[in-house]
Amino acid sequence: MKIIAEGNDETIVRTSFLRETEKAILVTDVDENEVWLPLSQIEVLEVGQGQCEISVPNWLIEAKELL
């Protein structure tokens, strides 16, 4: 997981995209651990070649210990 842009309320990150369900996506955190993120709380900006860019609220980054 790599930070692309940081804002006051959200951060855009690039990470490995592993799987998607109707309600969540499975990605890897900075330590390459698998983490589910709820689609209702994030915005998927780009997906391609096993990678994705997502906008994640800062509170969720802290709660999931993503970085």
CORSULHU-V214642 format. One record per pair of residues at least 12 apart in sequence whose ideal C-beta (glycine too) atoms are under 10 Angstrom apart, sorted by sequence separation. I is the first residue (numbers start at 1). GAP is how many residues later the second one is. D is the distance in whole Angstrom. If there is no record, write none. Layout:
i=<I I>
gap=<GAP GAP>
d=<D D>
This chain:
i=<1 2 15 16 24 25 42 43 1 2 14 15 16 23 24 25 42 43 1 13 15 24 25 41 42 43 1 15 19 21 23 24 27 39 41 42 13 16 18 23 24 41 13 15 18 19 22 23 24 25 37 16 18 21 24 41 42 20 25 37 41 15 15 25 38 41 37 20 27 37 27 1 1 3 17 20 25 27 37 1 2 36 1 13 17 25 27 35 37 1 17 35 1 12 14 17 33 35 1 10 13 14 17 18 20 29 33 10 12 17 33 1 12 16 17 18 31 15 16 17 29 30 31 15 16 17 29 30 31 14 15 17 27 29 30 14 15 28 29 13 14 15 27 13 14 4 12 13 15 4 12 13 11 12 13 10 11 12 10 11 9 10 11 10 11 5 7 9 10 13 2 4 9 10 11 4 5 7 8 9 10 11 2 4 7 10 15 6 1 13 13 1 6 11 11 3 1 3 3 1 2 1>
gap=<12 12 12 12 12 12 12 12 13 13 13 13 13 13 13 13 13 13 14 14 14 14 14 14 14 14 15 15 15 15 15 15 15 15 15 15 16 16 16 16 16 16 17 17 17 17 17 17 17 17 17 18 18 18 18 18 18 19 19 19 19 20 22 22 22 22 23 24 24 24 25 26 27 27 27 27 27 27 27 28 28 28 29 29 29 29 29 29 29 30 30 30 31 31 31 31 31 31 32 32 32 32 32 32 32 32 32 33 33 33 33 34 34 34 34 34 34 35 35 35 35 35 35 36 36 36 36 36 36 37 37 37 37 37 37 38 38 38 38 39 39 39 39 40 40 41 41 41 41 42 42 42 43 43 43 44 44 44 45 45 46 46 46 47 47 48 48 48 48 48 49 49 49 49 49 50 50 50 50 50 50 50 51 51 51 51 51 52 53 53 54 55 55 55 56 58 60 63 64 65 65 66>
d=<5 5 5 4 5 6 5 4 7 7 10 6 10 9 6 9 6 8 4 9 8 5 6 10 5 10 8 9 9 8 6 6 9 10 8 8 9 8 6 6 9 6 9 10 10 9 8 7 9 8 7 9 10 8 9 9 7 8 7 7 6 9 9 9 8 10 7 9 10 10 7 7 6 9 9 9 7 7 7 5 8 9 5 10 10 8 10 6 8 9 6 9 9 9 9 9 10 7 10 9 10 9 9 8 9 9 9 8 7 6 9 9 10 6 6 10 9 10 6 4 7 9 9 7 8 10 7 7 10 6 6 9 10 5 5 7 8 9 7 9 5 7 9 7 8 9 6 6 9 10 7 8 9 5 6 10 7 8 5 6 10 6 8 5 6 10 9 6 6 8 10 6 6 9 9 9 9 10 8 8 9 6 10 9 8 9 8 8 10 7 8 10 10 9 8 10 9 10 7 6 9 7>
